[in-house]
C-alpha cells in the first residue's frame, strides 16, 4: 500500500506541496490502520481508546475530531468475510482519505463537522 501511495503521490505532486503530501500519506496510513482494526472485529470504543495517545501531527487540524470522523466512517462500513475483501476494504478506505486530502476542495474544518 505504501508503494502504491508513493507512486500516486509522485503523479500528483503538482496538486499539493510536499508537506501537504506527507500529511496526506500519513492520513491515509491512519485510515488504513483504523479500517484494519474494523475488519479484525475490534469494537469501535476500543479503537477510539487506542488512538487517544496518537501522535499529534495534526494539531492545527483538530486531530481528535478528524480521527473520530475517520473512525466513524470506518464503522459505517461492514466487516468483510473473506480476507481478500478485507484487504481491499482497507486499501480503498485509505485511498479515499488520501485522495480527499489531496483534493483542492479538502477543507479540514468541513470534514470534521
C-alpha positions in Angstrom: 0.0 0.0 0.0 2.8 2.4 0.9 4.4 1.8 -2.5 1.0 2.5 -4.3 0.6 5.7 -2.3 4.1 6.8 -3.2 3.5 6.2 -6.9 0.2 8.1 -6.7 2.0 10.8 -4.8 4.6 11.2 -7.4 2.0 11.6 -10.1 0.1 14.2 -8.1 2.9 16.4 -6.9 1.6 19.3 -8.8 -1.6 19.2 -6.8 -0.1 19.6 -3.4 3.0 20.8 -1.6 5.5 18.3 -0.2 4.3 19.0 3.3 0.7 18.6 2.4 1.5 15.3 0.5 3.3 14.0 3.6 0.2 14.8 5.7 -2.0 13.1 3.2 0.2 9.9 3.2 0.1 9.9 7.0 -3.7 10.4 7.0 -4.2 7.5 4.6 -2.0 5.3 6.7 -4.1 6.2 9.8 -7.3 5.5 7.9 -5.9 2.1 6.8 -4.9 1.2 10.3 -8.4 2.1 11.5 -10.1 0.0 8.8 -7.7 -2.9 9.5 -9.0 -2.8 13.1 -12.6 -2.6 11.9 -12.1 -5.6 9.7 -10.5 -7.5 12.5 -13.7 -7.0 14.6 -12.3 -4.7 17.1 -15.0 -2.7 18.8 -15.3 1.0 17.9 -14.9 2.1 21.5 -11.6 0.2 21.7 -10.3 1.9 18.6 -11.2 5.3 19.9 -9.4 4.5 23.2 -6.3 3.2 21.4 -5.9 6.4 19.4 -6.2 8.7 22.5 -2.4 9.0 22.7 -1.7 9.0 19.0 1.0 11.5 17.8 -0.4 15.0 17.4 0.9 15.7 13.9 -2.5 17.2 13.0 -2.5 19.7 15.9 -3.5 22.6 13.6 -6.2 20.4 12.1 -8.0 19.4 15.3 -6.7 15.8 15.3 -9.2 14.3 17.7 -12.2 15.4 15.7 -10.6 14.2 12.5 -9.7 10.8 13.9 -13.2 10.4 15.3 -14.6 11.2 11.8 -12.3 8.6 10.2 -13.3 6.0 12.9 -17.0 6.8 12.5 -16.8 6.4 8.7 -14.9 3.1 9.0 -17.5 1.7 11.3 -20.3 2.6 9.0 -18.9 0.0 6.6 -19.5 -3.7 7.0 -16.9 -6.2 8.1 -16.0 -8.4 5.2 -16.0 -12.2 5.4 -13.2 -13.0 3.0 -9.6 -12.0 3.8 -9.0 -10.6 0.3 -12.1 -8.4 0.6 -10.8 -7.1 4.0 -7.6 -6.1 2.3 -9.5 -4.4 -0.5 -11.7 -2.5 2.0 -8.6 -1.4 3.9 -6.9 -0.2 0.7 -10.0 1.6 -0.6 -10.6 3.3 2.7 -7.0 4.6 2.8 -7.1 5.7 -0.8 -10.4 7.5 -0.3 -8.8 9.6 2.5 -5.6 10.1 0.6 -7.4 11.4 -2.5 -9.8 13.6 -0.4 -6.8 15.1 1.5 -5.0 15.9 -1.8 -8.1 17.5 -3.4 -8.1 21.2 -3.6 -11.6 21.2 -2.1 -10.4 19.4 1.1 -11.1 21.7 4.0 -10.3 20.0 7.3 -12.9 22.1 9.1 -15.7 20.9 6.8 -14.5 17.3 7.1 -14.8 17.3 10.9 -18.3 18.8 11.2 
